[in-house]
Amino acid sequence: MDQIKLNKLFILRITLVSAMGGLLFGYDWVVIGGAKPFYERFFEITTSPHQQGFAMSSALIGCLFGALISGFLTDRYGRKYPLIGAAALFTISAIGTGIVDAYSPFIFYRLLGGLGIGLASAISPMYIAEIAPANMRGRLVAINQLTIVIGILAAQVINFLIAEEVPENASDNFILNSWNGQIGWRWMFWAETVPAFSFFLLAFFIPESPRYLVKSGNPSKAFQILEKIGGNAYASSEEKSITGTLKEAKAKVNWGELFSKKVRPIMIIGIVLAVFQQWCGINIIFNYAEEIFTAAGYSITDMLFNIVITGVVNLAFTLVAMQTVDRLGRRKLMLFGSLGLAIIYVLLGSSYFFGLKGFVVLSMVVVAIAVYAMSLAPITWVVLSEIFPNKVRGAAMAVATTSLWIACFALTYTFPILNKLLNASGTFWLYAFICLSGFLFILKKLPETKGKSLEQIEKEITK
């Protein structure tokens, strides 16, 4: 690899376009948290916990279906055109969610946006992993997580800038009839239209994945793309390696192979890591920021500002992860993240239990997000994009990502219930136990993959 001159500008360009799926994933997923205090009053669902929970988690149902069909779509149509489809769904959802005046169509457009998230979350990191040279793959796949974080921060900043200040102890009626309650929450969703439509246009100009092209019987086209990535010698070497792992593969994947004796252990690792990334609990801070910060003594306006703080920290430590993923490796960072969160959650739960509020809780939340951002958040996607064999990668990624969104739905839907049953302290202690369990699983089961080609990883992991 050292003698090969990589076309880094071309690689970065197509990576950034593909990673726009991550940016929209982040924005669409988090924007609802800032809009929540206002659309709930508008749709008159403040007294209905089930409608509140469904409004918040409905997009996750779309995510499940998007992730589930991503394997079929990538197997049949490649990686490029399903990404274009995801961009179209983001655009339609952004416009529609802000236009509606009733609860049911609001849910419909949230489901469409979730469908886009599900597709992008599975396909964007997989596409980047398949076009990336081995020695750059960790950083390049981490760019997808970086854009997710940028999307999260963009949603948080835009929500904060759009929302007019809410007086302390403002009544529901005051909030409903304010600019925030009538118009502001709509602009929070509409703001997504610009990056969504840009992604839709730019996605037409990226090449298809060379690994998909070889798999579908078009090696000459794959060679051209590989040659553009790293020159003739690189293309020859990569094509030979890809062909070697796919020589017995058919264009269509037999889904039963995912749980064959050889692949099953890898699928278990992928599914457990995907579920753990959600059940580690950090994402409830983004989705239920109002409840978490209000319980800590903050007003709605303060809550929106605190969310921006968490977003900035999230971005900063994702950049740290990008600098360390190919140097320290995947396994060490995953172990650090799981154990670190377990310790922080014990302390955070204790803070709620003993009635500590304000800055103490905010500080611990910020530290938790920092640990998550440099470990479990980006590295899980890197590992998932690497560990599955070429032959079943699309289908396997679909199963793992579907598992992730099922876990995310369960996390999002159960938090209000757990919070009521266990209070904030007990809920965070439960998440601490889950993080400790994840640490032990990673310690025992996860191999290191840094610096290895996808084909090399496949040969080692399927022995």
N, C-alpha and C positions, 0 to 999 in steps of 0.2 A: 504493500500500500504506500510505503514511503516513496517509492520510485514513480508512482502514478500521480499525474497532475490533475487534481480534481477541479471541476468547474464549480467552485464554491458559490459564485454569484447565481448561477442557474439553479443549483440545489437550494439555496436560500430562498430564491424567488418562488419556486413552486411549493416549498415548505410553508412560506408565509401565506400564500393563497389558500392552501389546504387548511392551514391552521385558523383561518377566518371562521371555519366551522366551530372551532373552540371558542373564539371571541363571542360569537352569537349564542353558543351554548351557555357561556358564563353570564351574558347580559340577560337573556331570556329567563334563565333560571332564577336570578337574584332580583330582577326589577320588581317582581311582585311583592317582595318583602317591604320595600319602601312605599309602594302603592297601597299596601294592605290597610292601614288605618283609614284610608279615604274611600276606596271602593267598597269596603265592608259597610260603611255608613250609607253609601249611594244605593247599594243593592239591599239594604235593610236586613243584613244577616248577622248583626252584632250579637243577637241573642240566640243564634243557632250554631252551636259548636260543630255540628256535622257539616253544615253548609260552609262554614269558615274553613274547616279542615279540607273539604273537597275542593274549594276554590284554590287553596294553597297547593294541594297535591294532585290536582287533575292533570296538570302538565306531565306529571310523572307517569300517569297511565299512558299518555302518548309516547313518552320515552320508552316504556316497556315494549310497545308495538313497533316503534321505530328500530330499537335495538334487535328485536326478534326477527324482523323482516330484512335487516341489513345483511345477514348472511346469504339469504336467497338472492337479494339484489346484487351484491358484490360478486357472487358466484356466477350469475347469469350476465350481468351488464358491466362488470368491472368496478373500479373504485371511483372513476371520474364522474360518470353520469348520476349515480346516486347522491354524490356530493352536490351536484347542480340541483337535484330534486330537493335536498335538504334546504338549500338556500332559498328556493321558491317557497317552501313551507314557512320558513322564518319570515319572509317578506309579507306573505298573506296574513300570517298570525299577528304581526306587529301592527298592521293597518286595522285588521278586524277587531282586535281586542280593545283598541281605543275608540272605535266607532260605536260599539254596542251600548244599549240602554237597559238591557235586561240581564239577569243572572245566567240563564241557559245559554244564550249565544256567547256570553263571556267565557263560559266553560268550554264551548265548542272550539273557539279560537285558541284557548289555552291548550287544548288537546292537540290542535294542529301544530302549535309551537313545540309542544313536547315531542311530537313525531319527528320534527326536524332535529331536536336535541338528541333523540335516540339514535338517529341515523348518523349525525355528525360525530357523536361521542364514540361510536364504534369505528367509523370509516376514516376519519381524519388522522388519528394516531397510527392506524394500520397502513394507510397510504404513505405517510411520512416514513415509517419504518421500512417499507418496501422500496423506497427510492433512495434511502440514506446509506452511504458507505458505513461500514462497521465502526470505524473509529470516530465517527461523528453522530452515530445514531442516537445515543442517549441525549445529547444536547438538542438535536433536531426534534426528537419526539417531545422533549421537555418544552420546546417552543409552543407546542399545542397547549400544554398546561399553562404556559405564560400567557397565551392569548385568552384562555379561559379566565385567568386572573385579571387580565386587563379588561375583559368584558364585565366581570364582576365589579371591578373598581369603577368602570365607566357608568354602570347602572347606579351604583351607590352615589357617585358624584352628581350625575344627572338628576337623580331623585332629590338630592339635597338642594341643588340649584333651582329646580322647578318648584319645589314645595315652599309656599309662603310660611312664615313663622306661625306656629300654633301657640296661642296663649296657654299658660299653665292652667290646668284644671278646666280646659275648654269643654263645653258640653257636646254630646253627640250631634245635637241639632245645629250648633254653631259650626262644627267641622263639616257637616253635610252641606250646609248652605254657603260655605266658603269657596273660594276659587279652587282650593285643593280638592274639595269634595265633589265639585261639579266638572272641572276642566283639567286641573293639574295632573291627576292620576292618569288621564288619557295620554297626555304628552309624554309621560314616563314610558309608556308602551310604544307610542309613535316614533320616538327617537331611535328605535331599533331599525326603522325602515332603511335608513341611509347605509349602514354597514351591510344589512341583509341583501339589499339590491346590488350593492357593489360586489359582494361575494358571488352572487348569481352570475353577474357578467364576467368576472375574472376567472371563474371556475372553467369556463369554456376554453381557456387558453393554457391550461396545464395538461401535461401528457398523461396517458394511462400508465398504471403501474406496470413496469417491465415483468415483474413476477406473474402478474395476472395474464399478460400477453403470452408469455411462454406457456403457462398452464392451459391457455385457451387455443394454442396451436398457431401462434403468430410470433415465432422467435426472431424473424428479421426486423420486425418493428421494435421488439424489445431490445435488440442489439443496437439499433439507432439511438434509442433513448439512453441506454447504458453508456454508449460511446459519447453522447453529449455530456453525461455526468462525469466521466473519468477518462475518456480517450479509448483507443482501440484495445490496448492491452487489458485495461480494466473491464471493458465490455466482454472480451473473450473469456476472461477468467470467471466473471460473474455469471455469464450465460451458461458456461459449462457446469458451474456449481449448482445453479438453479435447476438446470435440466436433470442433473444427477439426482436431486431430491424429488423430482416430479416424474421420473421416467415411467413409473407405474401408475401415475395419476390419470384420472379421466377429467373431462371438462366439468362434469357435474360431481359434486361431493356426495358420497354416501354418508348420511348423517349418523348412521350407526357406528361409523368409524371413530366418532368423537369419544365413544365410551368403549372402544376396543381395549384389549389388555395393554397395548403399547401406549395409547394416547390417554387412557383414563386417568393415570396419576397426574398428568400435566393439566387436564381439564379440572381436576379437583383443586390443584394449586390455583389455577386461574379464577375459578368460581369463588373460592374462599377469600382470595385477595380482593376480588371485586366487591364482595359483600362486606368485607372488613373495612374497606376504604370508606364505606357509608356508615356502618354501625360503630365506627370509632367515635361518631357523635358530633364531629365538628360542624357539619353542615346545618345543624339546627340553629347555630349561631347566626347564620345568614338568613334562614327562612323564618325564624322566630325571634328576630332581634328585638321586636317590640316587647314581647313577654320577658325576655332575658334581662334587658336593660331597664324596663319598667320595674321589675322585681328588685333591681339593684338601686332604685331610687331616681331614675332619669326620666325626663319629660319626653314627649314625642320629638320635639325639635332636637334635643340633646341626643336622643336615640339615633336620629338620622346622621348627626355629626359623628357619633361614635362608630357607626357603620362605615363611614368614610375612613376613619382611622384604621379599622380592621382591614379594609381593602388595601390601603397603602402598605401595611405590614405584610399582607398576603402577597402583594406584588414584589416587595423587596426581597422576601425570603424565597420566592420562586426563582428569582435571579440567582440567589445563593445555590439553590438546587441545580440550576443549569451549569454552574461552575464546578460542582462537585460530583455530579452523577457519573461522568466518565472517568473521574479521578479516584473517588472513594469507592465507587461501585454501587449497585442497586441494593444488595443485601444489607450492608452496613447502615445505609440511610433508612431502610424500612424498619430495621431493628431499633434504631435511634428514635424514630417517630412513634412507634407503638409504645415503647417503654416511657418515653418522654410524656406522651399524652396521658398515660395511666397515672403518672405521678401528679401531673397538673390537675387532672380531674378530681383526684382525692383531695387536693388543696382547695379547688374551686367548690366542690361539694361541702367541704368543711366551712368555707366562707359563708355560704348560704345558711348552713346549719346554725352557725354562731351569730348570724345577723350582721355580718360585715357587708357593707354596701359601697356604692360609688367607685372611687378610684381603685380600691382593692380588687373588686370583681372585674373592672375594665382591664386592669393590668394582667390578670390571669387569663382573661379571654384573648388578649393580644399575644401573650406568650404561647398559648395553645395554638393559635392560628399560625404563628411563626414556625413552630415545630411541624405542624401539619403541612405548611406550604413548602418546606424544604425536604419533605420526606414522603409521606403517604400520598399526598395529592398528586404530584407529578410522577413519582417513581412507580406507582401502581400502573399508570398508563404505559410507561416505558416497558415494564415487565410483561404486561398483557400483550403488547405489540410484538414482543420478541419470542416468547416461549412456545407458541403454537407452531406445529409443522406447516411448511408451505402448502401442502396438499389440502389441509383443512382449516387454514388460518381464518378465512372469511367466516365460515360457519362457527368455528370455535370462539372467535372474537364476538360473534353475535350472542352466543350462549353466555359468555362471561359478562358482556355488557348488559344483557337482559337481566342477569342475576344482580348486577350492580343497581339497576333501576328498580327492581323489585325490593331490594334492600333499602334503597333511598325512599321509596314510597312507604315502606313499613316504618322507617325512621321518622319521616315527616308526619305520618298519620298518627303514630303512637305517642309522639312527644307531649301533646296536650293531655293525653290520658295518663301517661307516666307522671307528668308534672303534677297532676291533680292527686294521683294515688301516693306518689313517693315524695312529693315536693321537689324543688330544684336540687336540693342536697342529695336526696336518694337517687334521683335520675342521673346526676353526674357520677355518683359512685358506681352505678350500674355500668355506665360507659367506661369507667376505669377498669372494671372487671373484664369487659369485652376487649379493651386494649391490651391488657396483660395476657389474655388468651391468644390474641393475635401475635403478640411478641413470641410466645412459645411455639406457635405454629410456624412462623417465619424462621425461627432459629433451627427448627428441626427439618423443614421441608424445602425451603427456597434455595436453589443453587445461584451462584453468581454468574451473570451473563455479560459483564462489561468487556468491551474490546473484541467480541467474537462476532463472526458473521452469522446471519440467521440460519444458514445451512450448517455451520459448525455447531451452533446451539442445538439444532434439531438432532444432529448425530449423537451428541453427548447426552441429551435429555431423554432420548427414546431408546437408549441401549437396553 
